[in-house]
């Protein structure tokens, strides 16, 4: 994901337009004050982004609730 550095004054003047660009282009803004980073603005993850992309792809193949009759080594 790309990043752009924006001074706080410019961010204040162009806030809504910059937020639209973050959403559309999926990049992050680093907001600076006197040349020092103070905040970052990043897009909210969308369906299909890495976070949550495996949702609803698992499959239960057996009973996952009942106890098993095998003693684990950690239980000894």
MARNU-353928 format. One record per residue: residue number from 1; x, y, z of N, C-alpha, C, CB in turn; residue in three letters. Coordinates in steps of 0.1 Angstrom, whole numbers, plus 5000, padded with zeros to 4 digits. Glycine has a CB too. Example, Ala and Ser with C-alpha at 12.3 -4.5 7.8 and 13.67 -1.06 7.14 Angstrom:
// MARNU-353928
+------+--------+---------+------+---------+----------+-------+--------+---------+------+---------+----------+-------+-------+
: baza : n.east : n.north : n.up : ca.east : ca.north : ca.up : c.east : c.north : c.up : cb.east : cb.north : cb.up : dolum :
+------+--------+---------+------+---------+----------+-------+--------+---------+------+---------+----------+-------+-------+
:    1 :   5132 :    4943 : 5078 :    5123 :     4955 :  5078 :   5132 :    4967 : 5078 :    5113 :     4955 :  5090 :   ALA :
:    2 :   5128 :    4978 : 5071 :    5137 :     4989 :  5071 :   5129 :    5000 : 5079 :    5141 :     4994 :  5057 :   SER :
+------+--------+---------+------+---------+----------+-------+--------+---------+------+---------+----------+-------+-------+
END
This chain:
// MARNU-353928
+------+--------+---------+------+---------+----------+-------+--------+---------+------+---------+----------+-------+-------+
: baza : n.east : n.north : n.up : ca.east : ca.north : ca.up : c.east : c.north : c.up : cb.east : cb.north : cb.up : dolum :
+------+--------+---------+------+---------+----------+-------+--------+---------+------+---------+----------+-------+-------+
:    1 :   5009 :    4988 : 5000 :    5000 :     5000 :  5000 :   5009 :    5012 : 5000 :    4990 :     5000 :  5012 :   UNK :
:    2 :   5006 :    5022 : 4991 :    5014 :     5034 :  4990 :   5011 :    5044 : 5001 :    5011 :     5041 :  4977 :   UNK :
:    3 :   5021 :    5052 : 5004 :    5019 :     5063 :  5014 :   5022 :    5076 : 5008 :    5028 :     5060 :  5026 :   UNK :
:    4 :   5015 :    5087 : 5013 :    5018 :     5100 :  5009 :   5020 :    5109 : 5021 :    5007 :     5106 :  4999 :   UNK :
:    5 :   5029 :    5118 : 5021 :    5031 :     5127 :  5032 :   5024 :    5140 : 5030 :    5046 :     5129 :  5035 :   UNK :
:    6 :   5016 :    5144 : 5039 :    5008 :     5157 :  5037 :   5010 :    5165 : 5050 :    4993 :     5154 :  5035 :   UNK :
:    7 :   5014 :    5178 : 5048 :    5015 :     5187 :  5060 :   5001 :    5189 : 5065 :    5021 :     5200 :  5056 :   UNK :
:    8 :   5000 :    5192 : 5078 :    4987 :     5193 :  5085 :   4979 :    5205 : 5079 :    4990 :     5196 :  5100 :   UNK :
:    9 :   4985 :    5216 : 5076 :    4978 :     5227 :  5070 :   4972 :    5223 : 5057 :    4988 :     5239 :  5068 :   UNK :
:   10 :   4979 :    5216 : 5048 :    4973 :     5211 :  5036 :   4962 :    5201 : 5038 :    4984 :     5205 :  5027 :   UNK :
:   11 :   4964 :    5192 : 5048 :    4953 :     5183 :  5051 :   4941 :    5190 : 5056 :    4958 :     5173 :  5062 :   UNK :
:   12 :   4942 :    5200 : 5064 :    4931 :     5208 :  5069 :   4923 :    5215 : 5058 :    4936 :     5219 :  5079 :   UNK :
:   13 :   4931 :    5220 : 5048 :    4924 :     5227 :  5037 :   4918 :    5218 : 5027 :    4935 :     5236 :  5030 :   UNK :
:   14 :   4923 :    5206 : 5025 :    4918 :     5197 :  5015 :   4913 :    5184 : 5021 :    4929 :     5194 :  5005 :   UNK :
:   15 :   4909 :    5184 : 5033 :    4905 :     5171 :  5041 :   4896 :    5162 : 5033 :    4899 :     5175 :  5054 :   UNK :
:   16 :   4884 :    5167 : 5029 :    4874 :     5159 :  5023 :   4879 :    5152 : 5010 :    4861 :     5166 :  5020 :   UNK :
:   17 :   4886 :    5160 : 5002 :    4892 :     5155 :  4989 :   4902 :    5145 : 4992 :    4898 :     5167 :  4981 :   UNK :
:   18 :   4911 :    5147 : 5002 :    4921 :     5137 :  5005 :   4915 :    5124 : 5010 :    4931 :     5143 :  5015 :   UNK :
:   19 :   4904 :    5125 : 5018 :    4898 :     5113 :  5023 :   4892 :    5105 : 5012 :    4887 :     5117 :  5033 :   UNK :
:   20 :   4886 :    5112 : 5002 :    4880 :     5105 :  4990 :   4891 :    5098 : 4983 :    4873 :     5115 :  4981 :   UNK :
:   21 :   4903 :    5104 : 4981 :    4914 :     5098 :  4974 :   4919 :    5086 : 4982 :    4926 :     5108 :  4973 :   UNK :
:   22 :   4920 :    5086 : 4995 :    4924 :     5075 :  5003 :   4914 :    5063 : 5001 :    4924 :     5078 :  5018 :   UNK :
:   23 :   4901 :    5066 : 5000 :    4891 :     5055 :  4998 :   4892 :    5050 : 4984 :    4877 :     5061 :  5000 :   UNK :
:   24 :   4894 :    5058 : 4974 :    4894 :     5054 :  4960 :   4907 :    5047 : 4956 :    4892 :     5066 :  4951 :   UNK :
:   25 :   4919 :    5053 : 4960 :    4932 :     5048 :  4956 :   4938 :    5037 : 4966 :    4941 :     5059 :  4954 :   UNK :
:   26 :   4931 :    5036 : 4977 :    4935 :     5026 :  4987 :   4950 :    5029 : 4992 :    4934 :     5012 :  4982 :   UNK :
:   27 :   4953 :    5041 : 4995 :    4967 :     5044 :  5000 :   4966 :    5051 : 5013 :    4975 :     5053 :  4990 :   UNK :
:   28 :   4977 :    5052 : 5020 :    4977 :     5058 :  5033 :   4983 :    5072 : 5033 :    4985 :     5049 :  5043 :   UNK :
:   29 :   4978 :    5081 : 5041 :    4983 :     5094 :  5043 :   4991 :    5095 : 5056 :    4972 :     5105 :  5041 :   UNK :
:   30 :   5002 :    5101 : 5056 :    5009 :     5104 :  5068 :   5008 :    5119 : 5070 :    5024 :     5099 :  5068 :   UNK :
:   31 :   5002 :    5124 : 5081 :    5000 :     5138 :  5083 :   5012 :    5143 : 5092 :    4986 :     5141 :  5091 :   UNK :
:   32 :   5018 :    5154 : 5088 :    5030 :     5159 :  5095 :   5027 :    5173 : 5100 :    5042 :     5160 :  5086 :   UNK :
:   33 :   5033 :    5176 : 5111 :    5032 :     5189 :  5117 :   5047 :    5194 : 5120 :    5024 :     5189 :  5130 :   UNK :
:   34 :   5051 :    5205 : 5113 :    5065 :     5209 :  5114 :   5075 :    5198 : 5110 :    5068 :     5214 :  5128 :   UNK :
:   35 :   5071 :    5191 : 5100 :    5079 :     5180 :  5094 :   5080 :    5167 : 5102 :    5093 :     5185 :  5094 :   UNK :
:   36 :   5073 :    5166 : 5113 :    5072 :     5154 :  5121 :   5059 :    5147 : 5120 :    5075 :     5157 :  5136 :   UNK :
:   37 :   5059 :    5134 : 5117 :    5046 :     5127 :  5116 :   5038 :    5127 : 5129 :    5049 :     5112 :  5111 :   UNK :
:   38 :   5026 :    5130 : 5128 :    5017 :     5130 :  5139 :   5005 :    5121 : 5138 :    5012 :     5144 :  5142 :   UNK :
:   39 :   5001 :    5117 : 5126 :    4990 :     5108 :  5124 :   4991 :    5101 : 5110 :    4977 :     5116 :  5126 :   UNK :
:   40 :   4983 :    5091 : 5109 :    4982 :     5085 :  5096 :   4967 :    5082 : 5093 :    4990 :     5072 :  5094 :   UNK :
:   41 :   4963 :    5083 : 5081 :    4949 :     5080 :  5076 :   4950 :    5069 : 5066 :    4942 :     5093 :  5070 :   UNK :
:   42 :   4943 :    5058 : 5069 :    4944 :     5046 :  5060 :   4929 :    5042 : 5057 :    4952 :     5035 :  5066 :   UNK :
:   43 :   4928 :    5035 : 5046 :    4914 :     5031 :  5042 :   4909 :    5019 : 5051 :    4914 :     5026 :  5027 :   UNK :
:   44 :   4896 :    5019 : 5052 :    4890 :     5008 :  5060 :   4891 :    4995 : 5051 :    4875 :     5011 :  5063 :   UNK :
:   45 :   4895 :    4984 : 5057 :    4895 :     4971 :  5049 :   4882 :    4968 : 5043 :    4900 :     4960 :  5058 :   UNK :
:   46 :   4882 :    4963 : 5031 :    4870 :     4960 :  5023 :   4870 :    4945 : 5022 :    4870 :     4966 :  5009 :   UNK :
:   47 :   4858 :    4939 : 5019 :    4856 :     4925 :  5016 :   4866 :    4921 : 5006 :    4842 :     4921 :  5012 :   UNK :
:   48 :   4874 :    4911 : 5008 :    4884 :     4906 :  4999 :   4898 :    4911 : 5002 :    4880 :     4911 :  4985 :   UNK :
:   49 :   4899 :    4921 : 5011 :    4912 :     4925 :  5016 :   4917 :    4914 : 5025 :    4911 :     4939 :  5024 :   UNK :
:   50 :   4930 :    4915 : 5028 :    4936 :     4904 :  5036 :   4928 :    4901 : 5049 :    4950 :     4907 :  5039 :   UNK :
:   51 :   4924 :    4911 : 5056 :    4917 :     4909 :  5069 :   4903 :    4904 : 5065 :    4916 :     4923 :  5077 :   UNK :
:   52 :   4900 :    4892 : 5070 :    4887 :     4886 :  5068 :   4885 :    4879 : 5055 :    4877 :     4896 :  5070 :   UNK :
:   53 :   4896 :    4878 : 5047 :    4894 :     4873 :  5033 :   4891 :    4857 : 5034 :    4906 :     4875 :  5025 :   UNK :
:   54 :   4894 :    4851 : 5045 :    4891 :     4836 :  5046 :   4878 :    4833 : 5052 :    4903 :     4830 :  5054 :   UNK :
:   55 :   4870 :    4844 : 5055 :    4857 :     4842 :  5061 :   4849 :    4832 : 5053 :    4850 :     4855 :  5063 :   UNK :
:   56 :   4842 :    4823 : 5060 :    4833 :     4813 :  5055 :   4839 :    4804 : 5045 :    4822 :     4821 :  5047 :   UNK :
:   57 :   4852 :    4801 : 5046 :    4859 :     4791 :  5038 :   4862 :    4778 : 5045 :    4871 :     4797 :  5032 :   UNK :
:   58 :   4860 :    4778 : 5058 :    4863 :     4766 :  5066 :   4852 :    4756 : 5065 :    4865 :     4770 :  5080 :   UNK :
:   59 :   4855 :    4743 : 5068 :    4845 :     4733 :  5067 :   4847 :    4724 : 5080 :    4847 :     4724 :  5054 :   UNK :
:   60 :   4836 :    4721 : 5087 :    4837 :     4712 :  5098 :   4835 :    4698 : 5093 :    4826 :     4716 :  5109 :   UNK :
:   61 :   4844 :    4689 : 5096 :    4844 :     4675 :  5090 :   4839 :    4665 : 5101 :    4857 :     4672 :  5085 :   UNK :
:   62 :   4838 :    4669 : 5113 :    4834 :     4659 :  5123 :   4829 :    4666 : 5136 :    4845 :     4650 :  5127 :   UNK :
:   63 :   4827 :    4659 : 5147 :    4823 :     4664 :  5159 :   4834 :    4672 : 5166 :    4818 :     4652 :  5169 :   UNK :
:   64 :   4832 :    4685 : 5168 :    4842 :     4693 :  5174 :   4839 :    4697 : 5188 :    4844 :     4706 :  5166 :   UNK :
:   65 :   4828 :    4691 : 5194 :    4824 :     4694 :  5207 :   4827 :    4683 : 5217 :    4809 :     4697 :  5207 :   UNK :
:   66 :   4824 :    4671 : 5214 :    4826 :     4660 :  5223 :   4841 :    4657 : 5227 :    4820 :     4647 :  5217 :   UNK :
:   67 :   4843 :    4653 : 5239 :    4857 :     4650 :  5243 :   4862 :    4638 : 5235 :    4858 :     4647 :  5258 :   UNK :
:   68 :   4876 :    4637 : 5234 :    4882 :     4626 :  5227 :   4887 :    4616 : 5238 :    4893 :     4631 :  5218 :   UNK :
:   69 :   4890 :    4604 : 5233 :    4894 :     4593 :  5242 :   4909 :    4592 : 5242 :    4888 :     4580 :  5239 :   UNK :
:   70 :   4916 :    4602 : 5237 :    4931 :     4601 :  5236 :   4937 :    4611 : 5246 :    4936 :     4605 :  5221 :   UNK :
:   71 :   4947 :    4606 : 5254 :    4953 :     4615 :  5263 :   4964 :    4622 : 5257 :    4958 :     4607 :  5275 :   UNK :
:   72 :   4964 :    4636 : 5258 :    4975 :     4644 :  5252 :   4987 :    4644 : 5261 :    4970 :     4658 :  5250 :   UNK :
:   73 :   4999 :    4646 : 5255 :    5011 :     4646 :  5262 :   5011 :    4658 : 5272 :    5023 :     4647 :  5253 :   UNK :
:   74 :   5005 :    4668 : 5269 :    5004 :     4680 :  5278 :   4996 :    4677 : 5291 :    4998 :     4692 :  5270 :   UNK :
:   75 :   4988 :    4667 : 5290 :    4979 :     4664 :  5302 :   4986 :    4655 : 5312 :    4966 :     4657 :  5297 :   UNK :
:   76 :   4998 :    4650 : 5309 :    5005 :     4640 :  5317 :   5012 :    4647 : 5328 :    5015 :     4632 :  5310 :   UNK :
+------+--------+---------+------+---------+----------+-------+--------+---------+------+---------+----------+-------+-------+
END
